[in-house]
């Protein structure tokens, strides 16, 4: 069961991803500053959120999943 705080944080991650998806997902420094997460952790968490969010349309979901997978792969 997701808490209100969890939903708000998930929404913040989605908003960040929407702003930065055309530029590869955002700078590592900004991810760390805004969320306190290493980029790989951020994109793994975002991947989980996007995979479970049925409210996203197919095009947006596909785009965000592609960015997440690329950044996770690059971060390994």
PEKA-V37886 format. One record per backbone hydrogen bond with DSSP energy under -1.0 kcal/mol. CO is the residue of the C=O (numbers start at 1). NH is the residue of the N-H. E is the energy in kcal/mol with one decimal. If there is no record, write none. Layout:
# PEKA-V37886
co:CO nh:NH e:E
co:CO nh:NH e:E
This chain:
# PEKA-V37886
co:3 nh:7 e:-2.3
co:4 nh:8 e:-2.4
co:5 nh:9 e:-2.5
co:6 nh:10 e:-2.5
co:7 nh:11 e:-2.3
co:8 nh:12 e:-2.2
co:9 nh:13 e:-2.2
co:10 nh:14 e:-2.3
co:11 nh:15 e:-2.7
co:12 nh:16 e:-2.3
co:13 nh:17 e:-2.5
co:14 nh:18 e:-2.6
co:15 nh:19 e:-2.0
co:16 nh:20 e:-1.9
co:17 nh:21 e:-1.6
co:20 nh:23 e:-1.7
co:20 nh:25 e:-2.4
co:21 nh:24 e:-1.3
co:27 nh:31 e:-2.1
co:28 nh:32 e:-2.4
co:29 nh:33 e:-2.4
co:30 nh:34 e:-2.8
co:31 nh:35 e:-2.4
co:32 nh:36 e:-1.7
co:38 nh:42 e:-2.6
co:39 nh:43 e:-2.9
co:40 nh:44 e:-1.9
co:41 nh:45 e:-2.4
co:42 nh:46 e:-2.7
co:43 nh:47 e:-2.2
co:44 nh:48 e:-2.0
co:45 nh:49 e:-2.2
co:46 nh:50 e:-3.1
co:47 nh:51 e:-2.4
co:48 nh:52 e:-1.3
co:49 nh:53 e:-1.1
co:52 nh:54 e:-1.0
co:57 nh:61 e:-2.7
co:58 nh:62 e:-2.7
co:59 nh:63 e:-2.3
co:60 nh:64 e:-2.7
co:61 nh:65 e:-2.7
co:62 nh:66 e:-2.1
co:63 nh:67 e:-2.1
co:64 nh:68 e:-2.5
co:65 nh:69 e:-2.7
co:66 nh:70 e:-2.2
co:67 nh:71 e:-2.5
co:68 nh:72 e:-2.7
co:69 nh:73 e:-2.3
co:70 nh:74 e:-2.6
co:71 nh:75 e:-1.9
